[in-house]
């Protein structure tokens, strides 16, 4: 190789790793490609591309298809393959050429590119023929002459993925076997049917059933069935050790066996989909819980192109376990009716299984944590997305480890107290040590953290791992639900009990959840926490571990203020057996604290979702899942194609949808607060959201779960774990199918917006305003936010008082159009009441079932038209109003004059009768005095007394008449009047009379009202005076005061129903009167008794009535003869 060629080779192959170095050392002049400097530029470009790529790539070039490849392609083919470059592909990679040769020749000839996914290639890459699956993306490369000179191919090894999917499909189908009403034969047949669907892993399979104390194994089924007699006899004697297929060995030992060199022992063997039959078979015992002998034996031919390595062995073990579980369920169902002891054995086996598996997982998961930590710690130039993905893997690995620890603890609990070892500890110091591990995390969150743990006076025996679990779980729970305030940890000792309390100022627990807080898998319906994620078993585990200590667990909580968790365990060792007690441990250390702190740190600092770079024209997708990482993964996947909004749970999703309507909802099924199925019910029951397509995500892959989702209205159902391609394909499909509906909705919205009249779409019986156009906003004087998605009568309450609500209900309930023309409507616009005139129509619209689901409201503002017409009629109406007003005034004057004439007539009557009568007596007695003045026997004093009495009566009449006339006189003003003071003055005025008659006056507390004090003094004086006067025994006078009730006011038509009134009742034990005179007694000069028996003028009650009426009140009387009287007065209050 000359210098020029060396320089060209160094430039071309530099940085190409092992293959680049080999290519640089190769003498290319001895190949059909020629020296490197003679290579066409397109070949050089292709070589640089593959050498600088991390993905497996190769080139086949020229008529000999010279094979050039990179390091990644060599690793994919197997490290044991010799590295040879520069030779034809048929020699360098014969397996690949066998499957791709003809295809590539066609590619070069017909200038076609192609993609082949999951292509099966039987290759010899690890020292044996192996089943592999590769994907190829082949692109033709043209030469300088325009013809195709070669191909460049990107390829990948999909072997593990395809085999895993194939085996997972088998396991899923086995899991789907319905056990209801099944017997063991049906289980056998269903299992063999599933195995027959996977001939790649089961080229042949056979199942023998055994029975307790039986000497034979009976063939149940085999695949393919044509080999029943030649390979698998129907009956096998299992009492001797030389049985076919090692059946005696497997049944007697309960362990699996391998049959080898099958091809040399049997002339004909089933091949399945392979070109050669299996050479080995695996014989597996089916061991059911509670049974010493295998219930059956499964024989499977092994894939001739796969070694029986750990993954392959584990797959067969899972198949056997599934079959054993199915049989155990059948036996368990039978044992319930026969009363055997199998259920107890099953429970024991379950406990062992959980303990064993949790230990296995607990050993494997930490092996993942260290490499993940190393990846995050290493400085690199990886993208933010790569770093976020690693952090997501780390977070969820920690959660898997935590759940494994839950499983381990529960298995230990199920194993009973016999497995727990209790040692004496300094509980205060130990708890302080544990609690201090959380100090940095809690204080970093801005919370106050206090620990007060008293030393114990007597030994406290605890299982140290369990006590650590109790303390850390309580602290973790307090930290999770305390967003501000403090957390307090205390230990003190009460009556031979050590008491641990963890107090927080968190969100508290609802009262209805308190009784379930320590139950397994219970989630308190709270959305306010540092993370919505959780398994719902933490507090249940605490309670059960405390129970193992012979203690008890309690909680007290106030919603919104915090909670106190109290753990009490007995001191001393009296409650423990000798076998449970061990000496003090010299030291103690576990990784549980580290696990909690790492889980706390990572779970409460979730991955930041990627920023949106999509156009606002893209469809809007709502992601609903309580797992932050899953939301972030889906968001990162969908963002290039959609806009994304997220929610933690169903309740939060509903609130989000109220603010922003998505085009698609993707929701998990199992979530706290509100699950996905409940969210789906809400969406489909609401006419606003029923059209939004919903995709459910669930880990449950069985027909019942899918059916329930579809019956509730789900548009699609995606089973976890799902591939990115599958999610993206289903989302795009749903959005595409829903696109015409979105387009139609958008067009309809544009029509509404541009209409010259006010339009609103009112949905549901509450008339929620789903659509309002600008004209509606202009007419109502409201903003879009004030109306949209709010009930019309709530957004504009003034309409309900004007009968609009009644019209809306009429249109909705009867399904008929309701119209109104030029209706005046009072609207609150810009803070002012404005009367506008509208002509409008409420038109019902219906769903597919012809049910009315809303109204279309269309209104036209005709205010200017109406006011113009009113202006034209204004002059005539004004004149008519003036005439009506003048007529009314004249009528009022006439009424007043009539009343005055009546009063004048009564005065005339008084002048002609009542006033003349005492005057006549004065005149008569004066004449007698004059005539008999000289007569010494004449008793002049007697007649002077009569003259005096007549003059006094005349004075009283004149005084009362003046009082009566003054009641209606203008000029006296209303003012706050204390009725208590009025009554005190009246008592003082009648003090002598009260004392002489032995009277008692009882009165309720009297208020202050707005009145004319002088007139109310006269009212009280007349009322009390009458009660003192009209009695034949010691007077008892009662004055009661209260606010008048609506029922009492209803009996007084003259009173306003909008006014408050004080009700005064003056009652006595006097002579009373016949109720037929109840109205007559308020007429002036009307008396029911002669003046000699009960003196008076007959004007007092008329004055009372006139005073009450002058105050805008009412008065009436109730009585019966000799039973007292009651006068009821209503005065404005």
FINUNU-375686 format. One record per residue (C-alpha): x, y, z. Coordinates in steps of 0.05 Angstrom, whole numbers, padded with zeros to 5 digits, always signed. Layout:
REM residues N
XYZ...
This chain:
REM residues 1133
+00000+00000+00000+00032+00065-00022+00033+00129+00019-00026+00160-00018-00068+00099-00006-00048+00096+00067-00069+00169+00077-00135+00156+00043-00147+00093+00085-00131+00130+00150-00179+00186+00132-00234+00136+00113-00228+00084+00168-00207+00129+00227-00253+00123+00288-00285+00058+00263-00265+00015+00323-00242-00057+00312-00272-00062+00243-00243+00005+00223-00174-00020+00243-00183-00085+00205-00206-00047+00143-00146-00001+00148-00099-00061+00151-00133-00097+00094-00099-00101+00025-00160-00080-00015-00121-00086-00080-00130-00162-00075-00206-00155-00075-00256-00138-00129-00265-00069-00097-00193-00048-00114-00149+00001-00078-00183+00049-00030-00165+00112-00069-00201+00082-00129-00266+00071-00091-00325+00113-00115-00344+00170-00070-00413+00139-00054-00379+00076-00028-00332+00118+00016-00391+00156+00043-00428+00092+00060-00366+00064+00095-00359+00127+00138-00433+00123+00156-00431+00051+00181-00365+00058+00218-00389+00119+00256-00457+00089+00274-00473+00055+00340-00527+00013+00307-00512-00051+00270-00500-00035+00196-00469-00069+00136-00455-00057+00062-00458-00106+00005-00422-00076-00054-00409-00094-00126-00425-00155-00166-00393-00201-00113-00432-00166-00057-00369-00153-00017-00389-00153+00057-00368-00091+00098-00396-00081+00168-00385-00046+00234-00370-00068+00305-00444-00068+00326-00462-00115+00269-00406-00162+00289-00430-00163+00361-00501-00177+00338-00477-00238+00298-00439-00266+00358-00372-00255+00390-00349-00325+00372-00353-00311+00297-00285-00298+00263-00278-00228+00236-00267-00230+00161-00276-00168+00117-00272-00157+00043-00301-00224+00021-00369-00238-00013-00429-00238+00033-00447-00309+00015-00381-00330+00048-00376-00279+00104-00448-00288+00128-00479-00350+00096-00540-00350+00142-00557-00279+00125-00544-00290+00051-00590-00350+00052-00649-00307+00073-00631-00241+00039-00591-00260-00023-00647-00266-00072-00683-00206-00042-00621-00163-00048-00609-00184-00120-00679-00160-00136-00664-00095-00099-00604-00081-00141-00641-00099-00204-00707-00064-00194-00683-00003-00154-00730-00018-00095-00717-00004-00022-00747-00051+00030-00758-00061+00104-00762-00131+00134-00782-00135+00207-00771-00196+00252-00741-00240+00197-00725-00310+00224-00653-00331+00213-00624-00396+00239-00553-00376+00252-00490-00407+00282-00466-00349+00325-00453-00377+00395-00426-00445+00380-00493-00476+00362-00550-00466+00313-00595-00413+00342-00663-00384+00329-00653-00309+00316-00698-00253+00291-00671-00192+00255-00700-00131+00224-00669-00101+00161-00677-00033+00128-00643-00040+00060-00630+00019+00014-00601+00014-00056-00540+00058-00070-00529+00081-00142-00461+00081-00175-00428+00134-00219-00461+00103-00280-00530+00111-00251-00539+00037-00240-00544+00009-00171-00476-00010-00144-00494-00038-00077-00538-00034-00015-00530-00004+00054-00570-00036+00110-00588-00018+00181-00607-00080+00220-00625-00098+00292-00629-00161+00334-00702-00172+00355-00692-00242+00381-00705-00229+00455-00765-00184+00440-00800-00233+00394-00787-00294+00438-00810-00255+00499-00874-00232+00464-00888-00303+00441-00879-00332+00510-00917-00276+00544-00975-00289+00497-00975-00362+00520-00973-00343+00593-01030-00293+00583-01073-00344+00550-01059-00394+00606-01079-00339+00655-01144-00327+00618-01168-00398+00629-01235-00391+00664-01240-00438+00724-01314-00428+00739-01348-00496+00741-01286-00531+00713-01260-00599+00733-01187-00620+00726-01197-00654+00658-01224-00590+00629-01164-00552+00658-01118-00603+00625-01151-00596+00557-01152-00520+00560-01078-00518+00579-01057-00565+00523-01097-00524+00473-01057-00462+00493-00991-00499+00487-01010-00524+00418-01015-00451+00396-00941-00441+00409-00905-00498+00372-00841-00458+00369-00829-00469+00444-00870-00533+00448-00854-00575+00385-00890-00630+00422-00923-00635+00490-00955-00690+00529-00993-00691+00596-01000-00751+00642-01046-00751+00702-01029-00788+00766-01073-00806+00825-01056-00818+00898-01041-00892+00913-01047-00908+00838-00995-00951+00803-01007-00920+00735-01001-00853+00700-01056-00840+00650-01047-00801+00585-01092-00740+00584-01072-00706+00520-01014-00695+00473-00994-00648+00417-00994-00668+00361-01047-00722+00376-01021-00770+00321-00963-00792+00366-01006-00822+00421-00984-00894+00414-00916-00888+00381-00886-00839+00430-00934-00834+00488-00969-00897+00513-01038-00886+00543-01020-00922+00608-00952-00923+00642-00933-00967+00701-00899-00921+00751-00879-00974+00802-00813-00989+00767-00754-00944+00751-00747-00959+00676-00812-00924+00655-00815-00884+00590-00799-00810+00595-00770-00818+00666-00840-00816+00695-00824-00859+00756-00764-00815+00772-00803-00750+00766-00865-00774+00804-00826-00806+00861-00777-00748+00870-00822-00689+00852-00765-00660+00811-00758-00648+00737-00717-00692+00690-00688-00686+00619-00694-00738+00565-00634-00733+00517-00613-00760+00448-00685-00766+00426-00666-00765+00352-00625-00828+00360-00677-00864+00402-00739-00847+00361-00746-00853+00286-00802-00803+00280-00809-00742+00324-00854-00680+00315-00815-00621+00288-00864-00565+00300-00845-00505+00256-00772-00525+00254-00732-00563+00202-00708-00615+00251-00741-00648+00311-00721-00635+00384-00664-00676+00412-00684-00664+00485-00748-00663+00524-00763-00634+00593-00806-00674+00641-00839-00629+00693-00879-00649+00755-00944-00611+00769-00942-00602+00844-01006-00575+00876-01011-00543+00945-01024-00593+01000-01008-00655+00959-00945-00696+00969-00947-00729+00899-00950-00692+00833-01021-00687+00806-00994-00692+00734-00931-00694+00693-00919-00649+00633-00870-00672+00578-00848-00618+00528-00801-00625+00469-00748-00570+00472-00737-00521+00415-00677-00550+00376-00651-00480+00364-00650-00456+00436-00608-00480+00495-00643-00497+00560-00615-00434+00594-00644-00399+00655-00695-00357+00616-00721-00417+00577-00723-00459+00641-00760-00403+00678-00812-00399+00623-00828-00473+00630-00832-00465+00706-00882-00408+00698-00924-00453+00653-00922-00509+00704-00938-00461+00761-00999-00434+00724-01024-00504+00712-01012-00522+00785-01049-00460+00808-01108-00477+00764-01111-00547+00792-01103-00521+00863-01163-00476+00852-01204-00535+00827-01183-00577+00887-01197-00519+00934-01267-00512+00906-01278-00587+00916-01249-00584+00987-01301-00533+01009-01354-00586+00999-01314-00646+01025-01282-00612+01086-01211-00634+01071-01150-00598+01098-01125-00574+01031-01142-00499+01042-01095-00496+01102-01040-00527+01061-01053-00477+01005-01047-00419+01054-00981-00447+01079-00955-00454+01008-00977-00383+00991-00939-00356+01051-00877-00394+01030-00886-00371+00958-00892-00298+00977-00832-00302+01023-00789-00338+00972-00808-00292+00914-00800-00228+00954-00731-00250+00976-00713-00265+00903-00739-00198+00879-00705-00163+00937-00639-00193+00915-00647-00177+00841-00674-00106+00843-00613-00076+00880-00571-00103+00823-00608-00053+00778-00598+00006+00825-00522+00009+00824-00515+00012+00747-00570+00065+00745-00535+00106+00797-00470+00100+00758-00503+00122+00694-00531+00185+00728-00465+00200+00763-00422+00195+00700-00409+00260+00662-00436+00252+00592-00464+00289+00534-00529+00252+00533-00593+00290+00519-00640+00314+00573-00690+00262+00549-00640+00206+00560-00625+00231+00630-00699+00236+00646-00711+00165+00621-00655+00139+00667-00685+00177+00726-00753+00148+00710-00724+00077+00709-00690+00091+00776-00753+00118+00808-00795+00060+00787-00741+00009+00806-00743+00040+00876-00818+00033+00877-00813-00040+00856-00762-00052+00912-00808-00018+00962-00868-00060+00940-00823-00122+00945-00808-00102+01016-00882-00095+01029-00891-00166+01002-00835-00192+01045-00863-00160+01108-00933-00187+01095-00904-00256+01083-00868-00251+01149-00931-00229+01183-00971-00287+01152-00918-00335+01178-00940-00317+01249-00906-00298+01314-00864-00360+01314-00818-00331+01261-00808-00264+01297-00748-00257+01343-00754-00204+01397-00695-00173+01433-00691-00121+01489-00674-00051+01462-00667+00019+01488-00730+00039+01452-00722+00114+01460-00651+00115+01432-00668+00066+01377-00729+00106+01355-00690+00171+01357-00637+00139+01313-00690+00117+01263-00728+00183+01264-00666+00225+01254-00656+00193+01186-00715+00233+01161-00692+00300+01190-00657+00327+01128-00714+00309+01082-00768+00339+01127-00730+00403+01143-00711+00412+01070-00786+00412+01055-00794+00473+01102-00826+00434+01159-00809+00438+01232-00786+00370+01259-00783+00352+01333-00764+00286+01367-00775+00273+01441-00763+00200+01460-00758+00185+01534-00712+00129+01559-00749+00068+01585-00747+00046+01658-00760-00027+01639-00736-00067+01579-00779-00064+01516-00776-00124+01470-00784-00110+01396-00767-00145+01330-00719-00091+01306-00733-00097+01232-00807-00094+01245-00800-00034+01292-00758+00002+01239-00813-00012+01188-00866+00015+01235-00829+00080+01251-00807+00095+01179-00875+00081+01149-00909+00128+01199-00858+00182+01185-00863+00172+01110-00939+00178+01114-00934+00242+01156-00884+00273+01109-00926+00255+01048-00989+00289+01073-00959+00348+01112-00947+00407+01066-00935+00459+01120-00926+00463+01196-00889+00409+01235-00881+00335+01250-00871+00312+01321-00845+00243+01343-00851+00224+01417-00843+00162+01460-00867+00158+01531-00891+00103+01578-00961+00093+01605-00982+00035+01651-00931-00016+01627-00939+00004+01554-00889+00040+01510-00927+00092+01469-00902+00120+01403-00938+00180+01374-00927+00212+01306-00963+00279+01303-00969+00322+01241-01004+00386+01219-01023+00356+01152-01087+00352+01112-01122+00305+01161-01167+00246+01147-01242+00251+01130-01288+00223+01184-01318+00171+01138-01248+00143+01122-01225+00135+01194-01254+00065+01204-01218+00039+01141-01151+00074+01148-01114+00011+01171-01145-00036+01119-01104-00063+01062-01107-00028+00994-01149+00030+01021-01137+00099+00992-01163+00160+01028-01197+00204+00976-01147+00261+00982-01115+00295+00923-01071+00342+00966-01006+00306+00979-00934+00307+00956-00948+00251+00908-01014+00216+00887-00978+00150+00880-00985+00095+00933-01003+00023+00943-01052+00032+01001-01018-00020+01045-00968+00021+01086-01014+00034+01146-01043-00036+01142-00973-00063+01148-00959-00019+01208-01021-00045+01244-01006-00118+01230-00934-00111+01253-00957-00076+01316-01006-00133+01328-00947-00182+01324-00916-00143+01382-00980-00153+01422-00996-00079+01416-01050-00036+01385-01054+00021+01335-01099+00083+01338-01109+00147+01299-01143+00213+01314-01150+00266+01261-01184+00332+01245-01194+00347+01172-01151+00405+01151-01112+00408+01217-01072+00343+01221-01069+00273+01250-01039+00234+01308-01019+00161+01299-01009+00124+01364-00974+00057+01372-00975+00022+01440-00934-00041+01454-00927-00078+01521-00863-00071+01561-00827-00131+01589-00829-00203+01563-00891-00233+01595-00929-00231+01530-00875-00270+01492-00857-00343+01490-00787-00365+01508-00774-00386+01435-00788-00315+01412-00736-00281+01456-00664-00272+01435-00606-00236+01470-00593-00162+01456-00563-00149+01388-00494-00115+01391-00507-00074+01328-00562-00062+01278-00561-00038+01206-00608-00048+01147-00617-00015+01079-00689+00002+01095-00673+00073+01117-00633+00085+01053-00689+00057+01011-00741+00102+01044-00698+00164+01036-00682+00149+00963-00755+00134+00948-00776+00198+00983-00724+00239+00946-00741+00212+00877-00817+00205+00884-00825+00276+00909-00781+00303+00854-00813+00274+00792-00786+00281+00722-00802+00347+00690-00847+00336+00630-00818+00360+00564-00836+00431+00541-00889+00435+00488-00863+00451+00419-00927+00436+00381-00974+00482+00344-01037+00505+00378-01074+00478+00317-01057+00407+00338-01111+00367+00374-01112+00372+00450-01102+00307+00489-01115+00300+00564-01071+00248+00600-01099+00223+00666-01054+00179+00708-01029+00181+00779-00961+00155+00757-00918+00216+00741-00867+00177+00700-00919+00144+00656-00951+00211+00642-00883+00240+00624-00868+00182+00577-00935+00188+00541-00928+00263+00538-00859+00258+00507-00885+00208+00456-00947+00247+00436-00921+00319+00438-00896+00322+00367-00967+00306+00343-01013+00336+00395-01021+00387+00451-01019+00356+00520-01053+00373+00586-01049+00326+00647-01086+00307+00710-01068+00262+00770-01138+00231+00778-01209+00230+00752-01233+00288+00796-01177+00333+00774-01191+00313+00702-01264+00334+00707-01243+00402+00735-01192+00409+00678-01245+00392+00625-01291+00446+00654-01237+00497+00637-01210+00467+00573-01246+00417+00529-01198+00363+00500-01204+00326+00435-01184+00260+00467-01178+00232+00538-01128+00177+00556-01140+00153+00627-01113+00099+00673-01167+00055+00705-01138+00049+00776-01126+00117+00809-01138+00149+00877-01194+00200+00891-01233+00181+00827-01215+00121+00783-01218+00119+00707-01284+00081+00702-01319+00133+00746-01288+00188+00703-01314+00153+00641-01385+00149+00671-01384+00224+00686-01360+00241+00616-01411+00199+00580-01468+00221+00626-01454+00295+00611-01480+00321+00545-01422+00370+00543-01369+00315+00543-01404+00252+00517-01374+00260+00448-01302+00262+00472-01267+00196+00454-01236+00160+00514-01179+00109+00514-01173+00067+00577-01105+00042+00602-01105-00019+00646-01061-00076+00669-01121-00123+00667-01121-00161+00602-01183-00203+00606-01250-00202+00572-01290-00180+00632-01248-00117+00642-01250-00099+00569-01325-00111+00565-01338-00067+00625-01298-00011+00595-01332-00015+00527-01401-00020+00559-01388+00045+00596-01372+00079+00530-01296+00073+00523-01273+00081+00451-01210+00039+00460-01176-00005+00513-01100-00009+00517-01067-00062+00561-01004-00045+00601-00948-00054+00584-00960-00026+00514-00911-00006+00460-00900+00065+00439-00921+00048+00368-00986+00018+00391-01004+00078+00435-00987+00128+00380-01025+00088+00327-01088+00084+00370-01086+00157+00389-01077+00179+00318-01133+00132+00296-01182+00161+00347-01164+00232+00331-01171+00219+00257-01239+00186+00264-01262+00244+00308-01234+00298+00262-01299+00307+00221-01338+00319+00285-01287+00370+00308-01289+00404+00239-01365+00407+00239-01365+00435+00310-01314+00488+00290-01356+00509+00230-01419+00513+00271-01382+00554+00323-01360+00603+00268-01432+00610+00244-01455+00626+00315-01400+00676+00326-01415+00716+00262-01491+00716+00268-01522+00786+00272-01566+00766+00330-01552+00740+00400-01545+00664+00403-01532+00617+00461-01532+00541+00466-01563+00520+00532-01549+00448+00551-01583+00406+00604-01640+00420+00652-01598+00474+00686-01590+00510+00619-01514+00512+00621-01488+00561+00569-01442+00519+00527-01436+00569+00469-01448+00644+00469-01432+00691+00412-01406+00762+00415-01475+00791+00402-01501+00756+00464-01443+00784+00505-01458+00854+00478-01532+00850+00493-01523+00823+00564-01463+00867+00581-01426+00805+00607-01357+00777+00593-01345+00709+00561-01318+00681+00627-01380+00705+00665-01427+00664+00620-01392+00604+00590-01405+00537+00623-01451+00569+00675-01526+00560+00682-01562+00618+00649-01605+00635+00710-01544+00633+00755-01502+00677+00710-01561+00726+00701-01604+00718+00763-01647+00779+00746-01679+00738+00689-01711+00688+00737-01750+00743+00772-01779+00765+00705-01809+00698+00685-01753+00678+00637-01738+00616+00679-01810+00592+00672-01806+00600+00596-01741+00560+00594-01770+00503+00635-01833+00503+00592-01793+00495+00528-01747+00442+00558-01800+00400+00592-01853+00402+00537-01803+00400+00479-01839+00458+00443-01814+00524+00417-01828+00584+00462-01829+00654+00432-01836+00724+00458-01841+00790+00421-01816+00858+00445-01811+00834+00517-01781+00884+00566-01724+00853+00605-01686+00885+00662-01612+00869+00654-01554+00886+00700-01505+00915+00649-01439+00945+00671-01464+00949+00743-01529+00986+00725-01600+00962+00716-01620+00972+00643-01687+00957+00612-01681+00928+00542-01733+00900+00495-01721+00833+00461-01757+00787+00414-01732+00717+00427-01745+00643+00416-01724+00582+00456-01719+00523+00408-01709+00452+00438-01655+00406+00408-01652+00331+00418-01604+00272+00421-01606+00209+00379-01662+00181+00423-01704+00243+00411-01696+00266+00483-01692+00340+00494-01621+00355+00518-01619+00431+00512-01646+00495+00481-01622+00541+00426-01635+00612+00449-01638+00665+00395-01653+00737+00414-01659+00802+00375-01651+00869+00410-01712+00912+00390-01702+00966+00443-01693+01024+00394-01754+01003+00353-01798+00999+00415-01773+01065+00443-01785+01101+00376-01856+01077+00375-01865+01097+00448-01839+01167+00431-01891+01174+00377-01946+01159+00428-01915+01200+00483-01954+01265+00476-02023+01232+00475-02005+01187+00533-01977+01246+00573-02041+01285+00564-02082+01225+00585-02038+01216+00646-02048+01289+00666-02123+01281+00661-02121+01217+00701-02077+01250+00753-02123+01310+00760-02183+01265+00765-02147+01225+00819-02130+01288+00858-02202+01312+00854-02226+01244+00878-02179+01246+00937-02202+01316+00954-02274+01294+00949-02261+01235+00995-02227+01280+01046-02285+01329+01042-02335+01272+01053-02297+01249+01114-02295+01321+01140-02370+01328+01129-02382+01264+01169-02340+01291+01225-02377+01357+01222-02443+01320+01226-02418+01285+01288-02396+01352+01317-02464+01380+01301-02495+01322+01337-02451+01336+01397-02469+01410+01395-02544+01395+01390-02545+01339+01440-02486+01324+01485-02462+01395+01495-02533+01423+01502-02554+01373+01555-02504+01397+01608-02518+01469+01588-02593+01458+01600-02578+01430+01669-02534+01489+01686-02590+01537+01662-02645+01499+01700-02607+01495+01765-02585+01567+01759-02659+01589+01751-02677+01549+01813-02622+01583+01852-02646+01651+01830-02719+01637+01845-02706+01608+01914-02650+01652+01934-02693+01684+01990-02722+01619+02015-02683+01598+02077-02703+01525+02070-02676+01517+02000-02614+01472+01994-02572+01513+01947-02509+01471+01957-02542+01410+01926-02558+01448+01863-02490+01482+01860-02459+01413+01860-02502+01391+01802-02483+01454+01764-02410+01438+01779-02418+01367+01754-02452+01389+01690-02397+01441+01677-02343+01387+01689-02377+01340+01640-02381+01395+01589-02307+01410+01600-02289+01336+01589-02329+01334+01525-02295+01396+01499-02226+01369+01519-02238+01302+01485-02265+01335+01423-02203+01379+01419-02159+01317+01427-02198+01280+01373-02191+01339+01325-02116+01346+01338-02099+01274+01319-02100+01287+01244-02069+01356+01249-02003+01362+01210-01940+01388+01242-01924+01336+01295-01863+01296+01275-01847+01222+01283-01786+01205+01325-01757+01145+01363-01805+01134+01420-01789+01091+01480-01853+01053+01498-01824+01033+01566-01820+01108+01583-01891+01119+01558-01917+01064+01603-01879+01091+01664-01912+01159+01654-01981+01127+01648-01969+01087+01712-01950+01152+01747-02013+01188+01721-02059+01133+01748-02019+01120+01811-02076+01140+01859-02129+01100+01820-02084+01039+01816-02073+01041+01891-02146+01053+01908-02171+00996+01864-02114+00948+01881-02096+00942+01807-02037+00904+01778-02005+00920+01711-01962+00866+01678-01922+00885+01616-01872+00851+01568-01807+00889+01553-01829+00945+01505-01786+00968+01446-01768+01036+01417-01808+01052+01354-01814+01110+01307-01877+01148+01328-01908+01212+01355-01895+01208+01430-01954+01252+01452-02004+01210+01413-01976+01144+01438-01980+01171+01509-02054+01185+01497-02063+01116+01466-02032+01080+01527-02069+01126+01575-02137+01112+01544-02125+01037+01542-02101+01033+01614-02156+01081+01637-02211+01039+01605-02184+00976+01639-02184+01012+01706-02253+01040+01695-02294+00982+01668-02284+00931+01723-02322+00903+01783-02261+00873+01817-02188+00889+01828-02163+00903+01757-02110+00858+01726-02081+00890+01664-02033+00853+01616-01993+00888+01561-01959+00839+01513-01911+00860+01457-01882+00818+01399-01868+00823+01326-01929+00808+01284-01926+00742+01246-01945+00735+01172-02007+00696+01192-02030+00753+01238-02016+00805+01185-02055+00765+01134-02119+00780+01175-02107+00855+01169-02116+00873+01095-02101+00947+01107-02029+00931+01128-01969+00925+01080-01940+00856+01074-01870+00885+01064-01870+00924+01131-01851+00898+01200-01904+00911+01254-01904+00912+01329-01964+00876+01358-01989+00905+01425-02044+00869+01463-02079+00905+01522-02119+00853+01562-02158+00860+01627-02206+00822+01672-02261+00875+01668-02334+00871+01650-02321+00861+01576-02374+00870+01522-02412+00830+01471-02368+00816+01410-02423+00842+01364-02405+00912+01388-02331+00904+01371-02334+00954+01313-02385+01002+01344-02342+01018+01405-02291+01055+01361-02344+01105+01336-02344+01173+01368-02394+01184+01424-02414+01110+01423-02425+01082+01493-02447+01013+01516-02463+01034+01588-02498+01094+01620-02453+01149+01643-02476+01144+01716-02450+01073+01724-02386+01082+01683-02372+01157+01671-02340+01179+01606-02351+01218+01541-02351+01159+01490-02293+01190+01452-02232+01154+01482-02232+01092+01437-02247+01135+01376-02185+01175+01392-02145+01110+01400-02167+01086+01331-02151+01153+01299-02081+01152+01330-02067+01081+01306-02092+01097+01236-02051+01161+01235-01989+01118+01249-02006+01070+01191-02029+01014+01237-02092+00976+01254-02134+00963+01317-02189+00914+01336-02222+00887+01399-02240+00818+01425-02285+00805+01485-02345+00771+01516-02390+00797+01572-02360+00792+01643-02296+00759+01617-02252+00818+01603-02231+00851+01539-02169+00851+01494-02150+00908+01448-02098+00889+01394-02057+00945+01363-02009+00939+01303-01958+00994+01296-01903+00999+01243-01835+00977+01271
